[in-house]
Amino acid sequence: MSEVTAVPLRPIAKGSLTKLWVGLGIAFAAAIGFAWVGTRAQVALAQPAAEFLAGNAKKQGVVTTPSGLQYRIIQAGKGPRATAQDTAIVNYDGKLADGSTFDASAAHGGPTPMPVGRMIPGFSEGLQLMNAGSKYRFWIPPELGYGPQAMPDPRTGKIAIPANALLVFDVEMLGIAPPQPGMGGMGMPPGM
């Protein structure tokens, strides 16, 4: 004869099944959210810059210059306006269309001097719109940025800015340094 040993089972606490299903629902919703964010970033990179800029131009506060640069004033400044011969002292955060940062002044220790006339054309044009004390967001089309040239990160050698990338910059102009001898008027070719 076989003998069976009875194991006492405790009853499930009241509400435990509800908590289990709610937890599974939250985990499922979080997984969908993470998948959407990852997909959205890839879609943003795949969207042609001209298509993005056409939609962006319709947003409130966005101004498009004749060259195609788009900007929005986040905070107006009251100081002097930068010229191509000036060196602007700025904080900046440069991003790709998917929102990933490729460069920022914070990564270089804080405010950065920028020779206004020696930057990529879109950044140079944007700086000349700004007064000291202002904050702007720039959307720079590829033809005013690096165009068909991909730009590697000088520290790693990996591609930081893909070819034909739309660039998005948040820029705060802290001030303008006096012109430096030999800095004005030389210009820097795009991509340097």
C-alpha positions as CSV (number, residue, x, y, z in Angstrom):
1,M,0.0,0.0,0.0
2,S,1.2,3.4,-0.8
3,E,1.0,6.2,1.6
4,V,0.3,9.8,0.6
5,T,1.5,12.6,2.9
6,A,-0.8,15.6,3.0
7,V,1.0,18.9,2.7
8,P,-1.0,21.8,4.2
9,L,-1.4,24.6,1.7
10,R,-2.0,28.1,2.9
11,P,-4.8,30.0,1.2
12,I,-3.8,32.8,-1.1
13,A,-4.0,36.1,0.7
14,K,-7.0,38.3,-0.3
15,G,-6.1,40.6,-3.2
16,S,-2.9,38.7,-4.2
17,L,-4.3,37.7,-7.6
18,T,-5.3,41.3,-8.3
19,K,-1.8,42.5,-7.4
20,L,-0.3,39.9,-9.7
21,W,-2.4,40.9,-12.7
22,V,-1.8,44.6,-12.0
23,G,1.9,44.0,-11.8
24,L,1.9,42.0,-15.1
25,G,-0.1,44.9,-16.7
26,I,2.4,47.5,-15.6
27,A,5.3,45.4,-16.8
28,F,3.6,44.9,-20.2
29,A,2.9,48.7,-20.5
30,A,6.5,49.5,-19.6
31,A,7.8,47.1,-22.2
32,I,5.6,48.7,-24.9
33,G,6.8,52.2,-23.8
34,F,10.5,51.2,-24.1
35,A,9.9,49.7,-27.5
36,W,8.1,52.8,-28.7
37,V,10.9,55.1,-27.5
38,G,13.5,53.0,-29.3
39,T,11.5,52.9,-32.4
40,R,10.7,56.6,-32.3
41,A,14.5,57.4,-32.2
42,Q,15.1,55.2,-35.2
43,V,12.2,56.7,-37.1
44,A,13.5,60.3,-36.3
45,L,16.9,59.4,-37.8
46,A,15.4,57.9,-40.9
47,Q,13.0,60.9,-41.5
48,P,14.5,63.2,-44.2
49,A,15.6,66.5,-42.8
50,A,13.5,68.5,-45.3
51,E,10.4,66.6,-44.2
52,F,11.2,67.3,-40.5
53,L,11.9,71.0,-41.1
54,A,8.7,71.4,-43.1
55,G,6.6,70.2,-40.2
56,N,8.8,72.0,-37.6
57,A,8.3,75.4,-39.5
58,K,4.6,75.2,-38.7
59,K,5.2,75.1,-34.9
60,Q,4.5,78.2,-32.9
61,G,7.6,80.4,-32.3
62,V,9.7,78.7,-35.0
63,V,11.3,81.2,-37.5
64,T,12.9,80.0,-40.8
65,T,15.6,82.2,-42.3
66,P,16.1,82.6,-46.1
67,S,19.1,80.1,-45.8
68,G,16.8,77.4,-44.3
69,L,18.1,77.7,-40.7
70,Q,15.2,77.4,-38.2
71,Y,15.3,78.9,-34.7
72,R,13.1,79.6,-31.7
73,I,13.9,82.2,-29.1
74,I,13.7,80.6,-25.6
75,Q,14.9,83.6,-23.8
76,A,15.6,87.0,-25.3
77,G,18.9,88.7,-24.4
78,K,19.7,92.4,-23.8
79,G,23.4,92.5,-24.5
80,P,25.2,93.2,-27.8
81,R,24.6,91.0,-30.8
82,A,27.4,88.8,-32.1
83,T,29.1,89.5,-35.4
84,A,31.2,87.2,-37.6
85,Q,34.4,88.8,-36.3
86,D,33.4,88.1,-32.6
87,T,34.1,85.2,-30.3
88,A,31.0,84.3,-28.5
89,I,31.1,82.6,-25.1
90,V,28.4,80.0,-25.1
91,N,26.9,77.0,-23.4
92,Y,25.5,74.5,-26.0
93,D,24.0,71.1,-26.4
94,G,24.2,69.6,-29.9
95,K,21.8,66.8,-30.7
96,L,20.7,64.6,-33.6
97,A,17.1,64.4,-34.7
98,D,16.6,61.3,-32.4
99,G,17.5,63.4,-29.4
100,S,21.0,61.9,-28.8
101,T,23.7,64.3,-27.8
102,F,26.8,64.3,-30.0
103,D,28.5,67.3,-28.3
104,A,28.0,69.7,-25.4
105,S,29.9,72.5,-23.7
106,A,29.4,70.7,-20.4
107,A,31.5,67.8,-21.8
108,H,34.4,70.3,-22.3
109,G,34.2,71.8,-18.8
110,G,31.6,74.5,-19.3
111,P,31.2,77.7,-21.3
112,T,33.1,77.5,-24.6
113,P,34.5,80.3,-26.7
114,M,33.3,80.0,-30.3
115,P,34.8,82.1,-33.2
116,V,31.4,83.1,-34.7
117,G,32.6,83.4,-38.3
118,R,34.6,80.1,-38.3
119,M,31.8,77.7,-37.4
120,I,29.6,75.6,-39.7
121,P,27.4,78.0,-41.7
122,G,24.1,77.3,-39.7
123,F,25.7,77.7,-36.3
124,S,27.5,80.8,-37.4
125,E,24.3,82.3,-38.8
126,G,22.4,81.4,-35.6
127,L,25.0,83.0,-33.3
128,Q,24.7,86.2,-35.3
129,L,21.0,86.3,-34.5
130,M,21.7,86.2,-30.7
131,N,22.3,88.9,-28.1
132,A,24.4,88.3,-25.1
133,G,22.1,86.8,-22.4
134,S,19.8,85.0,-24.8
135,K,18.9,81.3,-25.3
136,Y,17.9,79.9,-28.6
137,R,17.2,76.5,-30.2
138,F,18.6,76.0,-33.7
139,W,17.5,73.4,-36.2
140,I,20.3,73.3,-38.8
141,P,19.6,71.5,-42.1
142,P,22.4,69.3,-43.5
143,E,23.4,71.8,-46.1
144,L,24.2,74.4,-43.4
145,G,25.9,71.7,-41.2
146,Y,28.2,69.0,-42.4
147,G,26.2,67.9,-45.5
148,P,27.1,64.5,-46.9
149,Q,30.2,64.3,-44.8
150,A,29.9,62.0,-41.6
151,M,31.8,63.4,-38.7
152,P,33.7,61.1,-36.3
153,D,34.1,61.8,-32.6
154,P,37.7,63.0,-32.2
155,R,38.1,61.0,-29.0
156,T,36.7,57.7,-30.1
157,G,36.9,57.8,-33.9
158,K,33.3,56.5,-34.1
159,I,30.8,58.4,-36.3
160,A,29.1,61.0,-34.0
161,I,27.2,62.8,-36.7
162,P,25.9,60.8,-39.7
163,A,26.0,62.1,-43.2
164,N,23.2,64.5,-44.1
165,A,22.2,64.8,-40.5
166,L,19.8,67.5,-39.2
167,L,21.5,69.1,-36.2
168,V,19.6,70.6,-33.2
169,F,21.4,73.0,-30.9
170,D,20.3,74.6,-27.6
171,V,22.6,77.6,-27.2
172,E,22.9,80.1,-24.4
173,M,25.1,83.1,-25.3
174,L,26.8,84.2,-22.1
175,G,28.8,87.1,-23.6
176,I,31.0,88.3,-26.5
177,A,34.8,88.4,-26.2
178,P,36.6,91.2,-27.9
179,P,37.8,90.4,-31.5
180,Q,41.1,88.5,-31.5
181,P,43.9,89.5,-33.9
182,G,44.0,87.1,-36.9
183,M,40.6,85.4,-36.0
184,G,38.2,87.5,-38.1
185,G,37.3,87.0,-41.7
186,M,39.3,83.9,-42.3
187,G,36.3,81.6,-42.3
188,M,36.5,77.9,-41.8
189,P,35.3,75.4,-44.4
190,P,32.3,73.4,-43.4
191,G,33.2,70.3,-41.5
192,M,36.4,71.6,-39.9
